[in-house]
Amino acid sequence: MLLVDIWYPAVLNGELLTRYEPIPSIVFESASAHDSPEVLTQPDRKFPLVILSHGRTGMRFAYSLLCEALAGRGFVVVAADHPGDALADWLGGTFVDDRTNETGRVGDSGFLLDQFVGRAVDATGEANLADLAAVIDPDRVAAIGHSYGAYTGLAASAGVRGIEPDGRIKAVVGLQPYTRSMSDAALSRVKTPTLLVIAEFDQTTPAVTDGDRPWRLLNGSPTWRLDVAGAAHHASSDMGLYLELAGKLSDLPPMVMAYVAMMSGESTGPSFRPWRERLLVQVRAIAAFFDIVLGIDTARGESEAAAIAATAGVDLQRR
């Protein structure tokens, strides 16, 4: 069973704002997402689909700001907890070994695509799944992953461990990517257009171990690399928001406070560049990349890419 959250362009009719609970009893309200509103339908328009894969010990909604921003730009974003590598598994001792995790992640990605691309969806019991499948463009499918989640998208595109490459994926985005467990041969088999986002102060997946090699070996056309100065490993997740909220609470359990302290450096990096600024430039780069490689609006994508390349503290390379 996969626990799934879905963000999508919607028609709002007074639905309550979505509430996220990253830690039991710690709840915050979204600024823009609402619970199960009607799917937006427009004549002669279908929306690109994005499958989002969380990092190790992550959660499906730990990238809610990114997912909401993409949905607001006209994407349907689907994220699941990967069984055996979600936060609950690590807290409860039910985590799996790396090989099982890697095979399972690619399987999860393929299963989610099966639900929305190429066949009708049984909508019994859950809101709007059939309506969502009806508005998705099966020719505009992308995979986004953070850390180990980047492995998910790249491995699904390359084909690993006896699993065939998933040709439905037309673009891959690796945010602070974990790639060291992929062989040179596997990385070279990735012919899908790919955007790598590298954080300057990433201690978990630094460029020297996880960014430079795929940048050299990936064979997608185009392939982009965005280096963000002052950023660290959790520059693309909601961790900056979690840390900000934790600072306003005086009664957090000691275990939570210890976790917050541990994650602070991996969110902001030593130069403390504002986390919202870092996240925004990543959202802009992803949207521009998709505009171009998915053929959504090439002129807009090129214009935005040029603006990003001229932004201080950002290095955008394209080939």
C-alpha positions as CSV (number, residue, x, y, z in Angstrom):
1,M,0.0,0.0,0.0
2,L,1.3,3.5,-0.9
3,L,0.2,6.5,1.1
4,V,-0.2,9.3,-1.6
5,D,-0.8,13.0,-1.6
6,I,-1.7,14.8,-4.9
7,W,-1.6,18.5,-5.7
8,Y,-3.4,19.8,-8.8
9,P,-4.9,22.8,-10.4
10,A,-8.3,23.2,-8.8
11,V,-11.6,25.0,-8.7
12,L,-12.1,26.4,-5.2
13,N,-15.5,26.5,-3.6
14,G,-14.8,27.2,0.0
15,E,-12.9,24.0,0.9
16,L,-10.7,24.2,4.0
17,L,-7.0,24.8,3.7
18,T,-4.9,21.7,3.8
19,R,-3.2,20.9,7.1
20,Y,0.2,19.1,7.2
21,E,1.4,17.1,10.2
22,P,5.2,16.5,9.8
23,I,5.5,15.3,13.4
24,P,2.6,14.0,15.5
25,S,0.7,16.9,17.1
26,I,2.8,19.4,15.2
27,V,0.4,20.8,12.5
28,F,0.6,23.7,10.2
29,E,-1.8,25.1,7.7
30,S,-1.0,25.6,4.0
31,A,-1.2,29.1,2.6
32,S,-2.7,28.0,-0.7
33,A,-3.6,24.3,-1.0
34,H,-7.2,23.2,-0.1
35,D,-8.6,19.7,0.7
36,S,-10.0,17.7,-2.2
37,P,-11.4,20.6,-4.3
38,E,-12.8,20.0,-7.8
39,V,-10.2,19.3,-10.5
40,L,-9.8,22.3,-12.9
41,T,-10.9,21.3,-16.4
42,Q,-10.4,23.4,-19.5
43,P,-11.3,22.7,-23.1
44,D,-8.4,21.3,-25.1
45,R,-6.0,21.5,-22.2
46,K,-4.3,18.7,-20.3
47,F,-1.8,19.1,-17.4
48,P,1.7,17.6,-17.2
49,L,2.2,14.9,-14.6
50,V,5.0,15.0,-12.0
51,I,5.9,12.0,-9.8
52,L,7.8,13.3,-6.8
53,S,10.1,11.0,-4.8
54,H,11.2,11.9,-1.3
55,G,14.7,11.5,0.2
56,R,15.8,8.9,2.8
57,T,13.8,9.1,6.0
58,G,11.5,11.5,4.1
59,M,7.7,12.0,3.8
60,R,5.5,12.5,0.8
61,F,4.5,16.0,1.9
62,A,7.9,17.1,3.1
63,Y,8.1,19.2,-0.2
64,S,4.7,20.7,0.1
65,L,5.9,24.2,-0.8
66,L,7.5,22.9,-4.0
67,C,4.5,20.8,-4.9
68,E,2.0,23.6,-4.3
69,A,4.1,25.9,-6.4
70,L,4.2,23.5,-9.3
71,A,0.4,22.8,-9.1
72,G,-0.1,26.6,-9.2
73,R,1.9,26.6,-12.4
74,G,-0.4,23.9,-14.0
75,F,1.1,20.6,-13.0
76,V,-0.4,17.5,-11.3
77,V,2.1,16.4,-8.7
78,V,1.8,12.9,-7.1
79,A,4.0,12.0,-4.1
80,A,4.0,8.7,-2.1
81,D,5.8,7.5,1.0
82,H,8.3,4.9,-0.1
83,P,7.6,1.8,2.2
84,G,10.8,0.9,4.0
85,D,12.4,4.3,3.7
86,A,9.8,6.8,5.0
87,L,10.3,8.6,8.3
88,A,7.8,6.3,10.1
89,D,9.9,3.3,9.0
90,W,13.1,4.8,10.4
91,L,11.4,5.8,13.7
92,G,9.7,2.4,14.0
93,G,12.6,0.2,13.0
94,T,10.9,-1.1,9.8
95,F,13.4,0.4,7.3
96,V,14.8,-1.9,4.6
97,D,18.3,-2.4,3.1
98,D,19.6,-0.3,0.3
99,R,19.1,-2.8,-2.5
100,T,15.5,-3.4,-1.5
101,N,14.9,0.3,-1.1
102,E,16.3,1.1,-4.5
103,T,14.3,-1.7,-6.3
104,G,11.2,-0.7,-4.4
105,R,11.5,3.0,-5.2
106,V,11.6,2.3,-8.9
107,G,8.7,0.0,-8.6
108,D,6.7,2.6,-6.7
109,S,7.4,5.1,-9.5
110,G,6.1,2.7,-12.1
111,F,3.1,1.8,-10.1
112,L,2.1,5.4,-9.7
113,L,2.5,6.1,-13.4
114,D,0.3,3.1,-14.1
115,Q,-2.5,4.7,-12.1
116,F,-2.6,7.9,-14.1
117,V,-1.1,7.1,-17.5
118,G,-2.4,4.7,-20.1
119,R,-5.4,3.3,-18.3
120,A,-8.6,4.3,-16.6
121,V,-8.5,4.8,-12.8
122,D,-11.0,3.3,-10.4
123,A,-12.2,6.3,-8.4
124,T,-14.2,4.4,-5.8
125,G,-13.5,5.6,-2.3
126,E,-11.0,8.4,-3.1
127,A,-11.7,12.0,-4.3
128,N,-11.2,12.9,-7.9
129,L,-8.7,10.2,-9.1
130,A,-10.7,9.5,-12.3
131,D,-11.1,13.2,-12.9
132,L,-7.4,13.7,-12.5
133,A,-6.5,10.9,-14.9
134,A,-8.7,12.5,-17.5
135,V,-6.9,15.9,-17.4
136,I,-3.3,14.5,-17.4
137,D,-1.3,14.7,-20.6
138,P,0.4,11.2,-20.9
139,D,3.1,12.7,-23.2
140,R,4.3,15.2,-20.6
141,V,5.4,13.1,-17.6
142,A,8.3,14.1,-15.4
143,A,10.0,12.7,-12.3
144,I,11.4,14.9,-9.5
145,G,13.4,13.5,-6.6
146,H,15.3,14.9,-3.7
147,S,18.5,13.1,-2.5
148,Y,17.7,9.4,-2.7
149,G,14.6,10.4,-4.6
150,A,16.8,11.6,-7.5
151,Y,18.0,8.0,-7.7
152,T,14.4,7.0,-8.1
153,G,13.9,9.1,-11.2
154,L,17.3,8.4,-12.8
155,A,17.1,4.7,-12.1
156,A,13.6,4.5,-13.5
157,S,14.8,6.2,-16.7
158,A,17.9,4.1,-17.0
159,G,16.5,0.7,-16.1
160,V,18.2,-1.0,-13.2
161,R,18.3,-4.5,-11.5
162,G,16.3,-6.1,-14.3
163,I,13.7,-3.4,-14.5
164,E,13.3,-2.0,-18.0
165,P,13.7,1.8,-18.6
166,D,10.4,3.6,-18.1
167,G,9.9,5.4,-21.4
168,R,6.9,7.3,-20.1
169,I,9.2,9.6,-18.2
170,K,10.2,12.5,-20.4
171,A,12.1,14.7,-17.9
172,V,14.0,14.1,-14.7
173,V,14.9,16.6,-12.0
174,G,17.4,15.6,-9.3
175,L,17.4,18.0,-6.3
176,Q,20.6,17.7,-4.2
177,P,20.8,14.2,-5.9
178,Y,22.1,11.0,-4.4
179,T,23.7,9.0,-7.2
180,R,26.8,7.3,-5.8
181,S,25.0,3.8,-5.9
182,M,24.4,4.1,-9.6
183,S,27.2,2.7,-11.8
184,D,28.8,4.7,-14.6
185,A,27.0,2.4,-17.1
186,A,23.6,3.1,-15.5
187,L,24.1,6.8,-15.5
188,S,25.2,6.7,-19.1
189,R,21.9,4.9,-20.0
190,V,19.9,7.9,-18.9
191,K,18.9,9.5,-22.1
192,T,16.1,11.5,-20.6
193,P,16.5,15.3,-20.4
194,T,17.7,15.9,-16.8
195,L,18.1,18.9,-14.5
196,L,20.6,18.5,-11.6
197,V,20.4,21.0,-8.7
198,I,23.5,21.1,-6.6
199,A,23.8,22.9,-3.2
200,E,27.1,24.5,-2.4
201,F,27.2,23.4,1.3
202,D,25.5,20.0,0.9
203,Q,27.2,17.6,3.3
204,T,25.0,14.6,2.6
205,T,25.3,14.5,-1.2
206,P,28.1,16.8,-2.1
207,A,29.0,17.5,-5.7
208,V,32.2,15.7,-5.5
209,T,30.5,12.4,-4.8
210,D,27.0,12.8,-6.3
211,G,26.9,15.7,-8.7
212,D,30.0,15.9,-10.8
213,R,29.9,12.3,-12.1
214,P,26.3,12.3,-13.3
215,W,26.8,15.7,-14.9
216,R,29.7,14.2,-16.9
217,L,27.9,10.9,-17.8
218,L,24.2,11.7,-18.3
219,N,23.2,11.5,-22.0
220,G,19.9,13.3,-22.0
221,S,19.5,16.2,-24.4
222,P,19.3,18.7,-22.9
223,T,21.0,18.3,-19.5
224,W,21.1,21.2,-17.1
225,R,23.1,21.8,-13.9
226,L,22.1,24.5,-11.4
227,D,24.5,25.2,-8.6
228,V,23.1,27.3,-5.8
229,A,25.5,29.2,-3.6
230,G,24.8,29.2,0.2
231,A,22.4,26.3,0.0
232,A,22.6,22.9,1.8
233,H,21.1,19.5,1.5
234,H,17.5,20.4,2.4
235,A,17.3,23.5,0.2
236,S,14.4,22.0,-1.8
237,S,12.4,20.5,1.1
238,D,10.1,22.2,3.7
239,M,12.9,21.9,6.3
240,G,13.5,25.6,6.3
241,L,9.8,26.2,7.2
242,Y,9.9,23.4,9.9
243,L,12.9,25.1,11.5
244,E,11.2,28.5,11.3
245,L,8.0,27.1,13.0
246,A,10.0,25.2,15.6
247,G,11.6,28.4,16.7
248,K,8.1,29.7,17.6
249,L,7.3,26.7,19.8
250,S,8.5,26.4,23.4
251,D,7.2,22.9,24.3
252,L,8.7,20.7,21.6
253,P,9.8,17.2,22.9
254,P,13.6,16.9,23.4
255,M,13.8,14.4,20.6
256,V,12.3,16.9,18.2
257,M,14.5,19.7,19.4
258,A,17.6,17.5,18.8
259,Y,16.4,16.7,15.3
260,V,15.8,20.4,14.6
261,A,19.3,21.2,15.8
262,M,20.8,18.4,13.7
263,M,19.0,19.6,10.5
264,S,19.7,23.3,10.9
265,G,23.0,23.2,9.1
266,E,21.7,21.0,6.3
267,S,18.9,23.4,5.6
268,T,20.6,26.8,5.6
269,G,24.3,26.2,5.2
270,P,26.9,28.4,7.0
271,S,26.1,31.6,5.1
272,F,22.4,31.5,6.0
273,R,21.1,32.6,2.7
274,P,17.3,32.9,3.1
275,W,15.7,29.5,2.4
276,R,12.7,30.9,0.6
277,E,15.0,32.6,-1.9
278,R,16.8,29.3,-2.5
279,L,13.6,27.4,-2.9
280,L,12.1,30.0,-5.3
281,V,15.1,29.9,-7.7
282,Q,14.8,26.1,-7.8
283,V,11.0,26.3,-8.6
284,R,11.8,28.8,-11.4
285,A,14.5,26.6,-12.8
286,I,12.3,23.5,-12.7
287,A,9.4,25.3,-14.4
288,A,11.7,26.7,-17.1
289,F,13.3,23.3,-17.7
290,F,9.8,21.7,-18.1
291,D,8.6,24.5,-20.3
292,I,11.4,23.7,-22.7
293,V,11.8,19.9,-22.6
294,L,8.1,19.1,-22.3
295,G,7.2,21.6,-25.0
296,I,4.9,23.6,-22.8
297,D,6.1,27.1,-23.6
298,T,9.6,27.1,-25.1
299,A,9.9,30.9,-25.4
300,R,8.9,31.5,-21.8
301,G,11.3,28.8,-20.6
302,E,14.2,30.3,-22.5
303,S,13.5,33.7,-21.1
304,E,13.3,32.4,-17.6
305,A,16.5,30.4,-18.0
306,A,18.3,33.5,-19.1
307,A,17.0,35.4,-16.1
308,I,18.0,32.6,-13.7
309,A,21.5,32.5,-15.2
310,A,21.9,36.2,-14.5
311,T,20.9,35.8,-10.8
312,A,23.6,36.4,-8.3
313,G,24.7,33.2,-6.4
314,V,23.4,30.9,-9.1
315,D,25.4,29.1,-11.8
316,L,23.2,27.5,-14.6
317,Q,25.1,25.3,-17.1
318,R,23.3,23.8,-20.1
319,R,24.4,21.2,-22.7
